[in-house]
Amino acid sequence: MSVCLIVIDGWGISEIVEGNAIANASTPVMDSLARGTYTTLDASGLAVGLPDGLMGNSEVGHMTIGCGRAIYQDIVRINMSLTEDTLKSNKNLVETFERCKSGNGRLHFIGLVSDGGVHSHINHLLALLDCAKLHDVPNSYVQFFSDGRDTRPTSGAGYIRQLLAHLDSIGYGQLASVTGRYYAMDRDKRFERIKIAYDGIVHGEGHVVDSAADIPGVVESRYNAEGDARQTDEFLTPILVKGNGRIEDGDTLVFIDYRADRMREIVEALGSKPQFETPRSPQGLYVSTMTQYKEGWTYPTLFPPQQPVNTLAEWLSKKDRQQFHCAETEKYAHVTFFFNGGREAAFQGEDRSLVPSPKVATYDLQPEMNAAGVAEKVAEAVRSGRYPLTMCNFAPPDMVGHTGQYAPTVVGCEATDKGIGVILKACQESNCTMMVTADHGNAEKMISEHGGPHTAHTTYRVPLCITGSRQLRDFKHNASLQDVAPTILQLLGLEIPPEMTGKPLLAD
């Protein structure tokens, strides 16, 4: 018996047709699968370890699927430290403050500032500023990365004003810069983007304003500019406040994002060595991170990782079952690190395949991405007969959906459906059961309630399609992504480890 698990990135279920790139795409394969053994799964909020009502994301989606349980995500742990008023006594945070005070007294909070809740949350930054003041850190600066991807594209000016109001209310801290996440948060080794952010916050290269109070107006003027001069939050080139808010020798840095993947390059550039030419790098920096961004890094973390045991990949390895994980570059970490419960290294018997993502500025320019390449690799693995489990990710609905471009997202959904069809054929020829689900919603909602494009994830449920003759049991619980791994083990005839709290969904 073998199973092929397909995780579509950003494929939610919505009855609303207008602006729904999935419903308006030609998807004969998924349409056919939905007429077989089919249900929907909860992929947001508490079901995936997030705060109630919060949209899911690729990290928590793959982790919940791979772990067979809801792992309380870092945002929940951090939120609890705020509500319980324990952040101020966080051991590594206090040590970071003391190091800063014993040095030059200059502290920088660096990261994404919005309430999108995917990579960070503005409330965490505000609480950190309160703590810095409480601990008498002399000078705190905010290097603000603007969102516009997990939030509305022109909402950043509002978050800037919210931050400025907080700084004014506590009489402490300074906003030093604003840079779009497109430059500051690359994760695909596009170091020319990171260089633009780095040169802004280190060397002061960018649009300089006299006062932080001027920044919202500058941002809004870019929203309203014509042609190539127009910039939305994600794409803001550096805006810098005149003064001493650049990163200098001996400064202390706290990176505020809790999601790892888009922090690694900027942290490496500042904390280790830039992967690009620069006239000079600040020396003697002390770096702390909100969470662990990469296994093996020794930076102090405010919320160290919790390592789940007996994930699906680990359990199959213990049972001497071979497995194959595949994705293109943009989502490779999700089928490896996140799917395996936050573990970088492969388990014994786990083979991996990385398919290159296209090198384009934004994926609406090549909306098929490399779905065909992923499909080819997975079909080959299924036909080999070597693997009781093959699994993969299809990236286009999410990555193209994030651009807010409706027509290209339709194309991306169609390319994904075609790729699933290629794998389905291989599964049929190899007597392999195929399961198709998604990590969260996205492409089903391309129009915002406020007008204009919608570029964020959603809280819509996601599909679960299973080929073969097995039927669903009459379950009464809220089926969620937690149930995928136990159902795979049920199909493989393996016992379910006690750590998995998800439930198998098939009738005996």
C-alpha positions as CSV (number, residue, x, y, z in Angstrom):
1,M,0.0,0.0,0.0
2,S,1.3,3.5,-0.8
3,V,-0.1,7.0,-0.5
4,C,0.7,10.2,-2.4
5,L,-0.1,13.4,-0.4
6,I,-0.5,16.6,-2.4
7,V,-0.6,19.9,-0.5
8,I,-1.9,22.7,-2.6
9,D,-0.7,26.1,-1.3
10,G,-3.5,28.6,-1.0
11,W,-6.5,26.6,-2.2
12,G,-9.6,27.4,-0.1
13,I,-13.3,26.5,-0.6
14,S,-15.7,29.5,-1.1
15,E,-19.2,29.6,-2.5
16,I,-18.5,33.2,-3.7
17,V,-17.7,33.1,-7.4
18,E,-16.8,36.7,-8.0
19,G,-13.0,37.2,-7.6
20,N,-12.6,33.5,-7.0
21,A,-9.6,32.4,-9.1
22,I,-10.2,28.7,-8.3
23,A,-13.9,28.7,-9.1
24,N,-13.3,30.5,-12.4
25,A,-10.4,28.4,-13.5
26,S,-10.7,25.3,-15.6
27,T,-9.9,22.5,-13.0
28,P,-11.3,19.2,-14.4
29,V,-9.0,17.1,-12.2
30,M,-10.0,18.7,-8.9
31,D,-13.6,18.8,-10.0
32,S,-13.6,15.1,-10.6
33,L,-11.8,14.4,-7.2
34,A,-14.4,16.4,-5.4
35,R,-17.1,14.1,-6.7
36,G,-15.4,11.1,-5.0
37,T,-14.3,10.7,-1.3
38,Y,-14.3,14.3,-0.2
39,T,-14.7,16.6,2.7
40,T,-13.4,19.9,3.9
41,L,-10.9,20.6,6.6
42,D,-10.4,23.5,9.0
43,A,-7.0,25.2,8.3
44,S,-7.1,28.3,10.5
45,G,-7.3,29.5,14.0
46,L,-7.1,27.1,17.0
47,A,-7.4,24.1,14.6
48,V,-3.8,24.8,13.5
49,G,-2.5,26.2,16.8
50,L,-3.2,29.9,15.9
51,P,-5.3,32.4,17.8
52,D,-9.0,31.8,17.2
53,G,-10.2,33.3,13.9
54,L,-6.7,34.0,12.5
55,M,-6.1,32.9,8.9
56,G,-3.8,30.0,8.4
57,N,-0.5,30.1,6.6
58,S,2.0,27.9,4.9
59,E,4.2,27.3,7.9
60,V,1.5,26.2,10.3
61,G,-0.5,24.4,7.6
62,H,2.4,22.1,6.7
63,M,3.4,21.7,10.4
64,T,-0.1,20.7,11.4
65,I,-0.4,18.3,8.5
66,G,3.0,16.7,9.2
67,C,2.6,16.5,13.0
68,G,-0.9,15.2,13.1
69,R,-1.7,17.6,15.9
70,A,-2.1,21.3,16.5
71,I,1.3,22.7,17.7
72,Y,0.6,26.0,19.5
73,Q,2.4,28.4,17.3
74,D,4.8,31.0,18.4
75,I,2.3,33.8,18.0
76,V,0.1,32.0,20.6
77,R,3.0,31.6,23.0
78,I,4.1,35.2,22.5
79,N,0.5,36.4,22.9
80,M,0.3,34.5,26.2
81,S,3.4,36.3,27.4
82,L,1.6,39.6,26.8
83,T,-1.6,38.7,28.4
84,E,0.2,37.1,31.4
85,D,2.6,40.0,31.6
86,T,5.7,37.7,31.5
87,L,7.5,39.2,28.5
88,K,9.2,41.7,30.7
89,S,10.9,38.9,32.6
90,N,11.8,36.8,29.6
91,K,15.3,35.6,30.4
92,N,17.0,36.2,27.0
93,L,15.2,39.5,26.5
94,V,16.4,40.8,29.8
95,E,19.9,39.6,29.0
96,T,19.7,41.4,25.7
97,F,18.7,44.6,27.4
98,E,21.5,44.3,30.0
99,R,24.1,43.7,27.2
100,C,22.8,46.8,25.4
101,K,23.0,48.9,28.6
102,S,26.5,47.8,29.3
103,G,27.5,48.7,25.8
104,N,26.6,51.8,23.8
105,G,23.0,51.8,24.9
106,R,21.6,51.6,21.3
107,L,18.9,49.0,20.6
108,H,17.1,48.3,17.3
109,F,13.8,46.4,16.9
110,I,13.8,45.1,13.3
111,G,11.0,43.3,11.4
112,L,7.6,43.3,9.8
113,V,5.1,45.7,11.4
114,S,1.5,44.9,10.8
115,D,-1.4,42.9,12.3
116,G,-1.3,40.3,9.5
117,G,-0.2,37.7,12.0
118,V,1.7,35.5,9.5
119,H,5.3,36.6,10.2
120,S,4.9,39.0,13.1
121,H,2.4,41.2,15.0
122,I,2.5,44.9,15.7
123,N,1.3,44.3,19.3
124,H,4.5,42.3,20.0
125,L,6.7,45.3,18.9
126,L,4.7,47.7,21.1
127,A,5.1,45.4,24.1
128,L,8.8,45.0,23.4
129,L,9.2,48.8,23.4
130,D,7.3,49.0,26.7
131,C,9.7,46.4,28.1
132,A,12.8,48.3,26.8
133,K,11.6,51.4,28.6
134,L,10.8,49.5,31.8
135,H,14.4,48.1,31.8
136,D,15.9,51.6,31.2
137,V,17.5,50.9,27.8
138,P,18.7,54.4,26.8
139,N,17.9,54.4,23.1
140,S,15.5,52.2,21.1
141,Y,15.0,52.5,17.3
142,V,12.5,50.7,15.1
143,Q,13.6,49.5,11.6
144,F,10.0,49.0,10.2
145,F,9.4,46.5,7.4
146,S,6.1,47.3,5.7
147,D,3.7,44.5,4.8
148,G,1.0,44.8,2.1
149,R,1.1,41.1,1.4
150,D,-0.6,39.6,4.4
151,T,-2.5,42.9,4.8
152,R,-4.1,45.3,2.4
153,P,-1.4,46.7,0.0
154,T,-2.0,50.3,1.2
155,S,-2.6,49.7,4.9
156,G,1.0,50.5,6.0
157,A,0.6,54.2,6.6
158,G,-2.0,53.2,9.3
159,Y,0.5,50.9,11.0
160,I,3.1,53.6,10.9
161,R,0.7,56.1,12.6
162,Q,-0.2,53.4,15.2
163,L,3.5,52.9,16.1
164,L,4.1,56.7,16.2
165,A,1.1,57.2,18.5
166,H,2.4,54.5,20.9
167,L,5.9,56.0,20.9
168,D,4.4,59.3,21.8
169,S,2.2,57.9,24.5
170,I,5.0,56.2,26.3
171,G,7.5,59.0,25.6
172,Y,10.1,56.5,24.4
173,G,11.7,55.1,21.3
174,Q,12.1,56.3,17.7
175,L,11.0,55.2,14.3
176,A,14.2,55.1,12.2
177,S,13.2,53.7,8.9
178,V,10.5,52.1,6.7
179,T,11.3,49.5,4.0
180,G,9.1,47.2,2.1
181,R,9.2,43.5,2.8
182,Y,10.0,42.8,-0.9
183,Y,13.5,44.0,-0.2
184,A,14.0,43.2,3.5
185,M,12.4,39.7,3.6
186,D,13.5,37.8,0.6
187,R,14.0,34.0,1.1
188,D,15.2,32.9,-2.3
189,K,18.8,34.2,-2.3
190,R,17.9,37.3,-4.3
191,F,20.5,39.2,-2.4
192,E,20.2,42.3,-4.6
193,R,16.9,42.9,-2.8
194,I,18.4,42.4,0.7
195,K,21.2,44.8,-0.3
196,I,18.7,47.6,-0.8
197,A,17.2,47.1,2.7
198,Y,20.7,46.8,4.2
199,D,22.1,49.9,2.5
200,G,19.1,51.8,3.9
201,I,19.3,50.8,7.5
202,V,23.1,50.6,7.7
203,H,24.4,53.2,5.2
204,G,21.5,55.6,5.1
205,E,20.8,55.1,1.4
206,G,17.2,56.1,0.6
207,H,14.7,58.9,0.9
208,V,15.6,60.9,4.0
209,V,13.0,62.8,5.9
210,D,13.4,65.4,8.7
211,S,11.0,63.7,11.1
212,A,9.3,60.4,11.6
213,A,6.0,62.3,11.5
214,D,6.7,62.9,7.8
215,I,6.8,59.2,6.9
216,P,3.0,58.5,6.6
217,G,2.7,61.3,4.1
218,V,5.6,60.1,2.1
219,V,4.1,56.6,2.0
220,E,0.7,57.9,1.0
221,S,2.3,60.0,-1.8
222,R,3.8,56.8,-3.2
223,Y,0.4,55.1,-3.1
224,N,-1.0,57.9,-5.2
225,A,1.9,58.3,-7.6
226,E,1.4,57.5,-11.3
227,G,3.2,54.8,-13.3
228,D,6.5,53.3,-12.2
229,A,6.7,55.8,-9.3
230,R,3.7,54.2,-7.6
231,Q,4.7,51.9,-4.6
232,T,2.5,49.9,-2.3
233,D,3.6,48.7,1.1
234,E,5.4,45.5,0.0
235,F,7.5,47.5,-2.5
236,L,8.5,50.6,-0.5
237,T,12.1,51.6,-1.1
238,P,13.8,52.8,2.1
239,I,12.5,55.9,3.8
240,L,14.9,57.1,6.5
241,V,14.6,59.5,9.4
242,K,17.4,62.0,9.6
243,G,19.6,61.4,12.7
244,N,21.4,58.6,14.4
245,G,19.0,55.7,13.7
246,R,21.3,53.8,11.4
247,I,22.8,50.5,12.6
248,E,26.3,51.3,14.0
249,D,29.2,49.4,15.6
250,G,28.4,47.8,18.9
251,D,24.6,48.2,18.5
252,T,22.1,45.6,19.8
253,L,19.5,44.1,17.4
254,V,16.3,42.3,18.2
255,F,14.5,40.8,15.3
256,I,10.8,40.7,16.0
257,D,9.4,38.3,13.5
258,Y,8.4,34.9,14.8
259,R,8.3,33.1,11.4
260,A,11.8,32.0,10.4
261,D,12.0,31.7,6.6
262,R,12.0,35.4,5.6
263,M,14.3,36.5,8.3
264,R,17.3,34.3,7.6
265,E,18.9,36.4,4.8
266,I,18.6,39.8,6.5
267,V,19.8,38.3,9.9
268,E,22.8,36.7,8.1
269,A,23.6,40.0,6.4
270,L,23.7,41.9,9.7
271,G,24.7,39.2,12.2
272,S,27.3,37.3,10.1
273,K,28.4,38.4,6.6
274,P,26.5,40.0,3.8
275,Q,26.2,37.9,0.6
276,F,26.8,41.0,-1.5
277,E,29.3,43.8,-1.9
278,T,29.1,46.6,0.7
279,P,31.7,49.2,1.6
280,R,31.5,48.4,5.3
281,S,29.6,46.2,7.8
282,P,28.9,47.3,11.4
283,Q,31.2,45.5,13.8
284,G,30.4,44.1,17.3
285,L,26.7,43.7,16.8
286,Y,24.7,41.7,19.4
287,V,21.8,39.9,17.7
288,S,18.7,38.3,19.4
289,T,15.8,36.8,17.6
290,M,12.2,36.3,18.6
291,T,12.3,32.6,17.6
292,Q,15.0,30.3,16.2
293,Y,15.4,31.2,12.6
294,K,17.8,28.4,11.6
295,E,19.0,25.3,13.3
296,G,22.6,25.7,14.3
297,W,22.5,29.4,14.7
298,T,23.6,30.5,18.2
299,Y,21.8,33.8,18.5
300,P,19.8,34.0,21.7
301,T,16.1,33.5,21.1
302,L,13.3,34.9,23.2
303,F,11.0,31.9,22.5
304,P,13.1,28.8,21.8
305,P,11.7,26.0,19.6
306,Q,9.4,23.3,20.9
307,Q,10.4,20.0,19.1
308,P,7.4,17.7,18.5
309,V,8.2,14.0,18.5
310,N,6.7,11.2,16.3
311,T,5.7,13.4,13.4
312,L,4.5,11.6,10.3
313,A,8.0,11.7,8.8
314,E,9.7,10.5,12.0
315,W,7.1,7.8,12.6
316,L,7.5,6.4,9.0
317,S,11.2,6.4,9.5
318,K,10.9,4.4,12.7
319,K,8.7,1.9,10.9
320,D,11.4,1.6,8.1
321,R,9.1,3.1,5.5
322,Q,10.7,5.1,2.7
323,Q,9.3,8.6,1.9
324,F,9.8,11.2,-0.8
325,H,9.2,15.0,-0.3
326,C,9.2,17.4,-3.2
327,A,8.5,21.2,-3.8
328,E,9.9,24.0,-5.8
329,T,12.3,26.5,-4.2
330,E,9.6,28.9,-2.8
331,K,8.0,26.1,-0.8
332,Y,10.9,23.6,-0.2
333,A,11.2,24.6,3.5
334,H,7.5,23.8,3.9
335,V,7.7,20.1,2.8
336,T,10.9,19.6,4.8
337,F,11.5,21.8,7.8
338,F,7.9,22.7,8.6
339,F,6.3,19.4,7.5
340,N,8.8,17.6,9.8
341,G,7.9,19.6,12.8
342,G,10.7,22.2,12.7
343,R,13.6,19.8,11.9
344,E,16.1,20.7,9.2
345,A,17.7,17.3,8.7
346,A,16.0,14.5,6.8
347,F,15.0,11.4,8.6
348,Q,16.5,8.0,7.8
349,G,14.7,6.8,4.6
350,E,13.5,10.3,3.6
351,D,14.5,11.4,0.1
352,R,14.0,15.0,-1.0
353,S,13.8,16.8,-4.3
354,L,14.1,20.5,-4.9
355,V,12.6,21.9,-8.2
356,P,13.9,25.4,-9.0
357,S,11.3,28.2,-8.9
358,P,11.4,30.6,-11.9
359,K,13.7,33.6,-11.5
360,V,11.1,36.4,-12.1
361,A,10.4,39.6,-10.1
362,T,6.9,38.6,-9.2
363,Y,5.1,35.3,-10.0
364,D,2.3,36.9,-11.9
365,L,4.9,37.2,-14.7
366,Q,5.2,33.3,-14.8
367,P,2.1,32.1,-13.0
368,E,2.6,28.4,-13.8
369,M,5.8,28.6,-11.7
370,N,7.3,25.1,-11.9
371,A,4.2,23.1,-11.2
372,A,5.1,20.9,-14.2
373,G,8.5,20.2,-12.8
374,V,7.1,19.2,-9.4
375,A,4.5,17.0,-11.0
376,E,7.1,15.2,-13.1
377,K,9.3,14.5,-10.1
378,V,6.5,13.2,-8.0
379,A,5.0,11.0,-10.7
380,E,8.5,9.5,-11.2
381,A,8.7,8.8,-7.5
382,V,5.3,7.2,-7.4
383,R,6.1,5.0,-10.4
384,S,9.4,3.9,-8.9
385,G,7.4,1.9,-6.3
386,R,10.1,2.7,-3.7
387,Y,8.0,4.9,-1.4
388,P,5.0,4.1,0.8
389,L,4.6,7.9,1.1
390,T,5.3,10.5,-1.5
391,M,4.3,14.1,-0.8
392,C,4.6,17.5,-2.5
393,N,3.5,21.1,-2.6
394,F,2.1,23.0,-5.5
395,A,2.9,26.7,-5.0
396,P,1.1,28.7,-7.8
397,P,-2.3,29.5,-6.2
398,D,-0.6,31.0,-3.1
399,M,2.4,32.7,-4.6
400,V,0.6,34.1,-7.6
401,G,-2.4,34.9,-5.4
402,H,-0.2,37.1,-3.2
403,T,0.5,39.4,-6.2
404,G,-3.2,40.3,-6.2
405,Q,-3.3,39.8,-10.0
406,Y,-6.5,37.9,-10.7
407,A,-6.0,36.6,-14.3
408,P,-2.5,35.2,-13.6
409,T,-3.8,33.5,-10.5
410,V,-6.4,31.7,-12.6
411,V,-3.6,30.5,-14.8
412,G,-1.7,29.3,-11.7
413,C,-4.7,27.3,-10.5
414,E,-5.1,25.7,-13.9
415,A,-1.4,24.8,-14.0
416,T,-1.7,23.2,-10.5
417,D,-4.7,21.2,-11.6
418,K,-2.8,20.0,-14.6
419,G,0.1,18.9,-12.4
420,I,-2.3,17.0,-10.1
421,G,-3.6,15.2,-13.2
422,V,-0.1,14.1,-14.1
423,I,0.4,12.6,-10.6
424,L,-3.1,11.1,-10.6
425,K,-2.3,9.2,-13.7
426,A,0.9,7.8,-12.1
427,C,-1.0,6.9,-8.9
428,Q,-3.7,5.0,-11.0
429,E,-1.0,3.1,-12.8
430,S,0.8,2.3,-9.6
431,N,-2.1,1.4,-7.4
432,C,-1.3,4.3,-5.1
433,T,-3.9,6.2,-3.1
434,M,-3.8,9.9,-3.7
435,M,-4.8,12.5,-1.1
436,V,-5.2,16.1,-2.0
437,T,-5.6,18.9,0.5
438,A,-4.3,22.5,1.0
439,D,-2.5,24.3,3.8
440,H,-4.8,27.4,3.8
441,G,-7.0,29.5,1.6
442,N,-5.9,32.3,-0.7
443,A,-6.7,32.1,-4.4
444,E,-10.4,31.8,-3.8
445,K,-10.6,35.4,-2.7
446,M,-8.8,37.9,-4.9
447,I,-11.1,40.9,-4.3
448,S,-11.0,42.8,-1.0
449,E,-14.1,43.9,0.9
450,H,-12.5,47.4,0.8
451,G,-12.2,47.3,-3.0
452,G,-9.1,46.5,-4.9
453,P,-7.0,43.3,-4.8
454,H,-7.0,40.9,-1.9
455,T,-3.4,39.5,-1.4
456,A,-3.7,37.8,2.0
457,H,-4.6,34.3,3.1
458,T,-8.2,33.5,4.2
459,T,-10.0,31.5,6.9
460,Y,-11.9,29.4,4.4
461,R,-11.9,25.6,4.8
462,V,-9.7,23.6,2.4
463,P,-10.5,20.4,0.5
464,L,-9.6,16.8,1.3
465,C,-9.9,14.4,-1.7
466,I,-9.0,10.8,-1.4
467,T,-8.9,8.4,-4.3
468,G,-9.9,4.7,-4.1
469,S,-12.8,2.9,-2.7
470,R,-12.5,3.8,1.0
471,Q,-15.3,6.0,2.3
472,L,-15.3,8.5,5.1
473,R,-16.6,7.5,8.5
474,D,-19.4,9.4,10.2
475,F,-17.3,11.7,12.2
476,K,-18.8,14.4,14.4
477,H,-15.7,16.5,15.3
478,N,-14.4,19.6,13.4
479,A,-12.2,17.8,10.8
480,S,-9.0,19.7,10.3
481,L,-5.5,19.5,9.0
482,Q,-4.6,17.6,12.2
483,D,-6.5,14.6,10.7
484,V,-4.4,14.2,7.6
485,A,-1.4,12.3,9.0
486,P,-3.6,9.9,11.1
487,T,-5.6,9.2,7.9
488,I,-2.4,8.4,6.0
489,L,-1.3,6.0,8.7
490,Q,-4.7,4.4,8.6
491,L,-4.4,3.9,4.8
492,L,-0.9,2.4,5.3
493,G,-2.1,0.1,8.0
494,L,0.2,1.5,10.6
495,E,-0.6,2.3,14.2
496,I,-1.1,6.0,15.1
497,P,1.4,7.3,17.7
498,P,-0.2,8.6,20.9
499,E,1.3,12.1,20.3
500,M,-1.0,12.6,17.3
501,T,-4.3,14.0,18.5
502,G,-5.8,14.2,15.0
503,K,-8.3,11.5,14.1
504,P,-8.4,9.1,11.1
505,L,-11.3,10.0,8.8
506,L,-11.9,6.8,6.9
507,A,-14.4,4.1,7.7
508,D,-12.8,0.7,8.7
